Every structure is written in structure tokens, then in C-alpha cells.
Amino acid sequence: MENVNNLVIEHLRAMRGSIDQIAADMREVKHRLALVEASQGTTLQHIGHLSTSIAQQQVSFDRMSERVERMETRLELQS
């Protein structure tokens, strides 16, 4: 009976060690996931800024295009 008890205790200790390792791994995974989420948020902010910049450049291009058209009309350069 003593041997059976010792064997059960050994298995329980091994299981506890495995569970402790799984818990440590999960803490690391959660930490790394948080870093990925933060990085994703930063990336989305950069994409938003780029979209704004592209829109501003398009407005500027449109204005320049309108000015060129007016100049061509005044100089009678349109074909």
C-alpha cells in the first residue's frame, strides 16, 4: 500500500510540475499577444495617417489640375 501511495504522489508531483510549466507558458503567450495587439494598434494608426496624407495630396493635386486648366483656357492652349 505504501508503494501505491508513493507512486500516486510521484505522479501528482509530475502533473503539478507540468501544470506549472503550462501556466508559465500561458503567461508568456499572453504577454506576447499583448505586444502583438499593441503593435497592430500602432500599425493601424500609421495606416490612418497615411490615408489622411494621401487624401490631402489628392486634394492638392486636384487644385493644381484646376489651376492648370484655367491657365490653359486663358492662354487658349486647350486642344
C-alpha positions in Angstrom: 0.0 0.0 0.0 2.9 2.4 0.8 4.3 1.8 -2.6 1.0 2.7 -4.3 0.7 5.9 -2.2 4.3 6.9 -3.2 3.6 6.1 -6.8 0.4 8.3 -6.7 2.3 11.1 -5.0 5.1 10.9 -7.6 2.5 11.2 -10.4 0.8 14.1 -8.7 4.1 15.9 -8.4 4.9 15.3 -12.0 1.5 16.6 -13.0 1.9 19.7 -10.8 5.2 20.4 -12.5 3.6 20.1 -15.9 0.7 22.3 -14.9 3.2 24.9 -13.5 5.1 24.9 -16.8 1.8 25.2 -18.8 0.9 28.2 -16.6 4.3 29.8 -17.2 3.9 29.3 -20.9 0.5 30.8 -20.9 1.8 33.9 -19.1 4.4 34.3 -21.8 1.9 33.7 -24.6 -0.5 36.4 -23.1 2.4 38.8 -22.8 3.5 38.3 -26.4 -0.1 38.5 -27.6 -0.5 41.9 -25.8 2.7 43.1 -27.6 1.2 41.9 -30.9 -2.1 43.7 -30.2 -0.2 46.9 -29.3 1.9 46.7 -32.5 -1.3 46.1 -34.5 -2.9 49.2 -33.0 0.2 51.3 -33.9 0.2 49.9 -37.4 -3.5 50.8 -37.8 -2.7 54.4 -36.6 0.1 54.6 -39.2 -2.3 53.4 -41.9 -4.8 56.0 -40.9 -2.2 58.8 -41.0 -1.1 57.6 -44.5 -4.7 57.6 -45.7 -5.1 61.1 -44.5 -1.9 62.2 -46.2 -2.9 60.5 -49.4 -6.3 62.3 -49.3 -4.6 65.7 -48.7 -2.2 65.1 -51.6 -5.2 64.2 -53.9 -6.9 67.5 -52.9 -3.7 69.4 -53.6 -3.4 67.6 -57.0 -7.0 68.4 -57.9 -6.5 72.1 -57.1 -3.3 72.2 -59.2 -5.1 70.4 -62.0 -7.9 73.0 -61.9 -5.4 75.9 -62.0 -3.6 74.4 -65.0 -6.9 74.0 -66.8 -7.8 77.7 -66.1 -4.4 78.8 -67.4 -4.8 76.7 -70.5 -8.2 78.2 -71.1 -6.9 81.8 -70.6 -3.9 81.1 -72.9 -6.2 79.2 -75.3 -3.9 76.2 -75.2 -6.6 73.6 -74.8 -7.0 71.2 -77.8 
